[in-house]
């Protein structure tokens, strides 16, 4: 039985607990620094975005376990999450300050991803250059999609759909009565 998928998810969960607590402050700092107000994110939005990414990471782990490491989704998640460690270090170095997730990136996320990577190698399925490229693209796309999705006011569509289904009061009864 593979341990990598579960350990990768556990490492991601612990790492993202730090991000959940600190991401809104980092997003606000970036908005102040760049003047791009759209970068701001509430705690609720941050938690929702992290939850969406977590669903992808969990799904990748399930696929990895089911396929004994052959799933491209799992392989991309392993590579992407290990590469993600360096994005945390780079962002803190560039901004010369704490950024969300940097404290747990090296001691928690990196060992979890490295263990999953080593397990794949031990199974005779080492990560390839294509896995690293695909992993970086996957995690960047998932993060961007999650951050975009939480900024959409989904309730507008639900309210509009519900109001279209509701018949006008009195109109249906009078139309039927005159026929």
Secondary structure, DSSP 8 states (H G I E B T S, - for coil): ---HHHHHHHHHHHHHHHHHHHHHHHHHHHHHHH--GGG---HHHHHHHHHHHHHHHHHHHHHHHHTTT--HHHHHHHHHHHHHHHHHHHHHHHHTS--TTHHHIIIIIIHHHHHHHHHHHHTT----HHHHHHHHHHHHHHHHHHHHHTTS-HHHHHHHHHHHHS--TTHHHHHHHH-
